[in-house]
């Protein structure tokens, strides 16, 4: 009869790695699927002709 090793509780590092993966994964999904207007950046060249 084979011996069964006792299960170890999951460490905090495991949960931290899962949380980091999810944050990065969701960030990439937001950048990929976000509308262009949401992440568009205006260049400084557009402001050269504007008087303040």
Backbone bond lengths (Angstrom), bond angles and torsions (degrees), N, CA, C in turn:
res aa  C-N    CA-C-N  psi(-1)  N-CA   C-N-CA  omega(-1)  CA-C   N-CA-C  phi
1 X - - - 1.454 - - 1.534 108.68 -
2 X 1.341 117.36 122.88 1.472 119.40 -178.05 1.528 111.25 -71.01
3 X 1.305 113.11 146.09 1.462 117.99 177.79 1.521 109.73 -83.67
4 X 1.296 116.98 141.96 1.461 122.26 -179.89 1.521 107.88 -104.21
5 X 1.333 114.86 127.81 1.461 119.44 178.65 1.527 109.25 -73.69
6 X 1.317 116.83 142.21 1.473 118.36 177.29 1.528 110.12 -68.00
7 X 1.309 115.44 142.04 1.462 119.06 -179.29 1.527 109.70 -73.48
8 X 1.332 114.36 140.48 1.463 119.95 178.78 1.522 109.39 -94.02
9 X 1.308 117.12 143.00 1.472 118.10 174.88 1.531 109.96 -68.51
10 X 1.310 116.61 148.99 1.471 120.42 179.87 1.518 109.73 -71.32
11 X 1.304 114.63 138.43 1.458 119.30 -178.29 1.530 111.09 -84.52
12 X 1.315 115.57 168.86 1.465 120.92 178.38 1.521 110.72 -66.53
13 X 1.336 116.64 -29.34 1.467 119.99 179.32 1.525 110.75 -63.98
14 X 1.330 116.95 -35.62 1.462 119.74 178.93 1.522 110.26 -64.98
15 X 1.319 116.91 -45.72 1.469 119.96 178.74 1.524 111.32 -66.42
16 X 1.325 118.09 -35.66 1.467 120.94 177.99 1.525 110.39 -66.03
17 X 1.325 117.04 -39.69 1.465 120.27 179.05 1.526 110.99 -66.15
18 X 1.315 116.85 -40.25 1.467 120.57 178.06 1.523 110.45 -65.35
19 X 1.327 117.15 -42.52 1.467 121.18 179.84 1.528 110.77 -64.65
20 X 1.331 117.19 -42.35 1.467 120.50 178.85 1.522 110.85 -63.31
21 X 1.320 116.69 -43.24 1.462 120.49 177.89 1.525 111.05 -59.48
22 X 1.333 117.13 -45.46 1.461 120.28 -178.81 1.525 112.05 -64.54
23 X 1.330 117.50 -39.46 1.465 120.88 179.45 1.525 110.46 -63.83
24 X 1.331 116.31 -45.68 1.471 119.80 179.90 1.524 109.95 -66.51
25 X 1.314 117.53 -42.80 1.468 121.60 -179.46 1.524 110.97 -61.36
26 X 1.327 117.16 -45.89 1.464 120.17 178.90 1.523 111.44 -66.45
27 X 1.320 117.65 -36.71 1.462 120.56 176.76 1.513 112.03 -62.02
28 X 1.323 116.68 -42.25 1.462 120.13 178.17 1.522 110.30 -65.86
29 X 1.323 117.85 -41.30 1.462 120.16 178.18 1.524 111.80 -62.24
30 X 1.328 116.78 -39.24 1.468 119.97 178.98 1.522 110.38 -63.89
31 X 1.326 116.89 -43.67 1.473 120.03 -179.72 1.524 110.80 -66.50
32 X 1.317 117.34 -38.73 1.464 120.45 -177.29 1.526 111.73 -71.39
33 X 1.329 116.95 -43.52 1.464 120.02 -173.13 1.524 114.61 -99.44
34 X 1.322 119.37 -0.56 1.461 121.38 -179.72 1.528 109.92 -70.84
35 X 1.325 116.78 146.95 1.469 118.92 174.62 1.526 110.42 -63.32
36 X 1.311 116.19 149.97 1.469 119.93 -177.40 1.526 112.07 -61.24
37 X 1.323 117.88 -32.78 1.464 120.54 -179.45 1.529 111.75 -65.81
38 X 1.312 116.54 -28.45 1.459 120.23 -177.06 1.523 112.07 -72.30
39 X 1.339 117.73 -34.37 1.467 120.18 -176.66 1.516 112.39 -112.59
40 X 1.326 117.56 10.22 1.462 120.17 179.44 1.522 110.00 -71.48
41 X 1.309 115.26 142.58 1.464 121.42 -179.82 1.516 107.89 -120.31
42 X 1.331 115.81 133.27 1.460 119.73 177.94 1.521 108.78 -85.76
43 X 1.308 115.13 135.33 1.463 118.81 178.90 1.522 109.67 -79.05
44 X 1.313 116.27 159.44 1.463 121.36 179.11 1.511 112.72 -69.99
45 X 1.333 118.23 -18.11 1.463 121.75 -178.02 1.523 111.16 -64.47
46 X 1.305 117.83 -25.78 1.457 120.91 -178.30 1.524 111.95 -72.49
47 X 1.324 118.35 -15.66 1.454 121.70 -175.40 1.529 113.49 -101.37
48 X 1.321 118.60 -0.43 1.457 120.03 -178.20 1.519 113.08 -66.21
49 X 1.325 117.86 -34.70 1.452 120.77 -177.39 1.510 114.24 -87.83
50 X 1.306 119.08 -0.42 1.454 122.85 -175.99 1.523 109.73 -90.70
51 X 1.341 116.55 127.61 1.467 120.31 176.18 1.507 109.56 -90.45
52 X 1.310 116.26 136.29 1.471 119.88 178.78 1.491 110.92 -100.12
